[in-house]
Amino acid sequence: MLRRSDLRVTRPRVAVLGAVYEHPHADTDSIIRAVREELPDVSHQAVYDSLHALTAARLVRRIQPSGSVARYESRVGDNHHHVVCRTCGAIADVDCAVGGAPCLTASDDHGFTIDEAEVMYWGVCPDCSTAPTR
C-alpha cells in the first residue's frame, strides 16, 4: 500500500497505518498510544509526520468535527459522511443517502471542480439516549 503510493516503507508509517485501521475515528493521542504498543520509542513527531504523509497520499482520511480534535480513519475513496453524538462524541460512518455521491452536485460550484463533500450529522447515540439523567 505504501509503495503503491510512492511512500517509503518505514516502521512508524506501517504502525500508524495499522493503528488507524484498528481504531476508526481515533484522535492523534489514541494513535500514538496504539503505535507505542508496537514501537515503544516512537516519537510524537514521527507519528504526526506519518499521519501527514498517509493523509497526503490518501491512504487515510482526516476528519475534524466541529469542537473536536482531528481524527483519522482508513475508509477512503468513497464519499461517506459521519454522525457524531453530541453527548459522548462517538462517531460512526454514514453512507450517502442516495446514489453514488449525490452531495457532489452543488447548487453553485463557483467554478470549482468538486471531488468531495463533507456532511456531518449530529445527534445523540443510542447509549447516551437511554442513559439515566442525573
C-alpha positions as CSV (number, residue, x, y, z in Angstrom):
1,M,0.0,0.0,0.0
2,L,2.8,2.4,0.9
3,R,4.9,1.6,-2.1
4,R,2.0,1.9,-4.4
5,S,1.6,5.4,-3.1
6,D,5.3,6.2,-3.6
7,L,5.9,6.3,0.1
8,R,8.9,4.9,1.7
9,V,8.1,1.9,3.9
10,T,9.1,2.7,7.5
11,R,8.2,1.1,10.8
12,P,6.4,4.2,12.1
13,R,4.3,4.5,8.9
14,V,3.4,0.8,9.0
15,A,2.5,1.0,12.7
16,V,0.5,4.2,12.2
17,L,-1.4,2.8,9.3
18,G,-2.2,-0.3,11.3
19,A,-3.4,1.8,14.3
20,V,-5.7,3.8,12.0
21,Y,-7.2,0.6,10.6
22,E,-7.6,-0.9,14.1
23,H,-9.1,2.2,15.7
24,P,-11.5,4.0,13.3
25,H,-12.0,7.7,14.0
26,A,-9.2,7.8,16.6
27,D,-7.6,11.0,17.6
28,T,-3.8,11.5,17.4
29,D,-3.2,10.7,21.1
30,S,-5.0,7.4,20.7
31,I,-3.0,6.6,17.6
32,I,0.3,7.4,19.4
33,R,-0.7,5.1,22.3
34,A,-1.6,2.3,19.9
35,V,1.7,2.7,17.9
36,R,3.7,2.7,21.1
37,E,2.4,-0.7,22.0
38,E,4.3,-1.9,18.9
39,L,7.1,0.7,18.8
40,P,7.6,2.0,22.4
41,D,10.3,4.5,21.5
42,V,8.4,6.2,18.6
43,S,8.3,10.0,18.9
44,H,5.2,12.1,18.7
45,Q,6.7,13.8,15.7
46,A,7.2,10.5,13.8
47,V,3.5,9.8,14.3
48,Y,2.5,13.3,13.3
49,D,4.7,13.1,10.2
50,S,3.4,9.6,9.3
51,L,-0.2,10.8,9.6
52,H,0.5,13.8,7.4
53,A,2.2,11.6,4.8
54,L,-0.6,9.0,4.9
55,T,-3.3,11.7,4.6
56,A,-1.5,13.4,1.7
57,A,-1.2,10.1,-0.1
58,R,-4.9,9.5,0.6
59,L,-4.2,6.2,2.5
60,V,-6.1,7.7,5.5
61,R,-8.6,10.4,5.8
62,R,-8.6,13.2,8.4
63,I,-11.9,14.5,9.7
64,Q,-12.5,17.2,12.3
65,P,-16.0,17.5,13.6
66,S,-16.8,21.0,15.0
67,G,-15.4,21.3,18.5
68,S,-13.3,18.2,18.2
69,V,-9.7,17.4,17.7
70,A,-8.7,15.8,14.3
71,R,-9.5,12.2,13.9
72,Y,-8.3,9.7,11.3
73,E,-9.9,6.8,9.5
74,S,-8.9,4.2,7.0
75,R,-12.1,4.4,4.9
76,V,-11.0,6.4,1.9
77,G,-12.0,6.6,-1.8
78,D,-15.7,7.0,-1.2
79,N,-17.9,9.9,-0.3
80,H,-19.3,8.8,3.0
81,H,-20.2,11.0,5.9
82,H,-20.3,10.9,9.7
83,V,-22.7,11.1,12.6
84,V,-21.5,12.5,15.9
85,C,-23.0,12.1,19.3
86,R,-23.4,15.5,21.0
87,T,-23.2,13.9,24.4
88,C,-20.2,11.5,24.3
89,G,-18.5,12.3,21.0
90,A,-18.9,8.9,19.4
91,I,-18.5,8.9,15.7
92,A,-20.0,6.5,13.1
93,D,-19.8,6.3,9.3
94,V,-22.9,7.1,7.3
95,D,-23.1,6.2,3.6
96,C,-24.6,8.7,1.2
97,A,-28.3,8.7,1.3
98,V,-29.0,8.2,-2.4
99,G,-26.8,7.0,-5.3
100,G,-23.0,7.2,-5.5
101,A,-22.3,10.7,-4.4
102,P,-25.4,12.9,-4.6
103,C,-23.8,15.6,-2.4
104,L,-21.2,16.3,-5.0
105,T,-23.8,18.3,-7.1
106,A,-23.6,21.7,-5.6
107,S,-26.3,24.3,-6.3
108,D,-23.4,26.7,-7.4
109,D,-19.9,25.3,-7.7
110,H,-18.4,28.8,-8.3
111,G,-16.1,27.3,-11.0
112,F,-14.6,24.7,-8.6
113,T,-14.1,21.1,-9.7
114,I,-15.7,19.4,-6.7
115,D,-14.4,15.9,-5.8
116,E,-15.6,15.5,-2.2
117,A,-18.3,16.7,0.0
118,E,-18.3,16.7,3.8
119,V,-21.6,16.3,5.6
120,M,-21.7,15.9,9.4
121,Y,-24.8,14.7,11.1
122,W,-25.2,15.5,14.8
123,G,-27.4,13.8,17.4
124,V,-27.4,11.6,20.4
125,C,-26.1,8.0,20.2
126,P,-28.2,5.0,21.4
127,D,-26.1,4.6,24.6
128,C,-26.5,8.2,25.6
129,S,-30.2,8.5,24.7
130,T,-31.0,5.6,27.0
131,A,-28.7,6.6,29.8
132,P,-30.4,7.8,33.0
133,T,-30.3,11.5,33.5
134,R,-28.5,12.9,36.6
